[in-house]
Amino acid sequence: MKAAQLLADYADHPAFRQICRTANQMLRDGMEPAAVRQEVAARYGAPPEALKLREKPQPLKIIGEHLVEPGAIEQIRTALRLPPAIRGALMPDAHQGYALPVGGVIAYDRAVAPYQVGVDIGCRMHLSILAGMTPADAQRERQHLLDTITKVTVFGIGSPKKPVATHSILSDPRWRATKLLRELHELAKLQIGTSGGGNHFAEIVVGEWLDTGKPFVGLLTHSGSRGVGAKIANYYAELADRETAAIAKGIPRTYGWLSTESEAGQEYLLSMRLAGDFARANHEVIHERFAKALGVPVERVIENHHNFAWEERNGLVIHRKGATPAEAGVLGIIPGSMATASYIVEGLGDKATLASAAHGAGRRFSRSEARRTITPAMAAAVVREAGVLVRGLAVDESPLAYKDIEAVMEVQVAAGLIRPVARMRPLVVVMSGAPGED
């Protein structure tokens, strides 16, 4: 038994790392676990009293509350009652998810919550602006552009039978850091350069820079760490629930956290960062293959994560689950739907929202409700009217299932979160065409 497991009820002790090092040495010296606990208690005192939910949630800033479903607000308020919670924010695209709603931002003190990062770790946006291609070129060649996208990546749940590409991330030494990562390395080799199902997409956008009016054409992709990230998330979320149950009472399932000073917490952070880098690599492979197939150079790249946890120097861990980093001067991408605008934005560093912004238009209603209320003909009519060429259209990803991106942008600009830098519209969209998860 490892010391962190034996002494899980000491996880909130300020000297937890030192206690674990001391206990591990005792165990290596052959001391029985019961004796180790007695010695630790003699040196450091009894374990901290069992934790519980706060009576009232910590401070919450909601942007565009009229756009947010009540269930999402209730979810983040529950998260803000957790012992390590400091403050939180909710973006106007928010909707219910696991533990923390999609569109939720929360800061914890020396703690990380796997389900509040999200199952698709490192899900992100990646835009390559193509040099020498005009909107007129893209309109004329849109069928060729669509066919090229489908040749450079694979969409949907699961893995190809053999690798479609390679990348230097596959030789990263972190794949050998834990048993789980060693097992996932083979899956990573199969899934590198592939795209997820659900709301993940690749699209050709035509846009213009708002300060100069200069037009551009780009490849915009949305995907994450695939099965690798999902397996890491589920493994550590279950571990977090178990470890939280050992030190706290009345914490709802899926709301578990790991101390960043514990071995398990450090393992998760390492695995999360690797999954995030793997997600970035997926996009890099797709964009490199696409540009090479077209014979067109890339002029500029803009990218950002939106399912991740960022450690601050003061011990805070900022979780953005379906939220875009918006620190002052940092560029990010907020997509709409397959028939509406997307935006490049500059963050303004708003402290009340932990320097965050929306990660998209956000769902108006659930996938199941979309399938009940939207017909294929209705979905097809919307994209046809917008002049968008789509492959892999599913009714639960129809623009009819999404909020108004202009309303979502308007409330963020008014609140001082972001400054729009460029506006883009989709010309070609490729998706999996199958139901999935955000």
Buried (B, 14 or more C-beta within 10 A) or exposed (E): EEBBBBBBBBBBBEEBBEBBEBBBEBBEEEBEBEEBBEBBEEEBEEBBEEBEBEEEBBEBBBBBEEBBBEEBBEBBBBBBBBBBBBBBBBBBBBBBBBBBBBBBBBBBBBBBBBBBBBBBBBBBBBBBBBEEBEBEBBBEBBEEBBBBBEEBBBBBBEBEEEBBBEBEBBEBEBBEBBEBBEEBBEBBBBBBBBBBBBBBBBBBBBBBBBEEEEBBBBBBBBBBBBBBBBBBBEBBBBBBBEBBBBBBEEBBEBBBBBBBBBBBBBBBBBBBBBBBBBBBBBBBBBBBBBBEBBEBEBBEEBBBBBBBBBBEEEBBBBBBBBBBBBBEEBBBBBBBBBBBBBBBBBBBBBEBBBBBBBBBBBBBBBBEEBBEEBEEEEBBEBBEEBEBBBBBBBBBBBBBBBBBBEBBBBBBBEBEBBBBBBBBBBBBBBBBBBBBBB
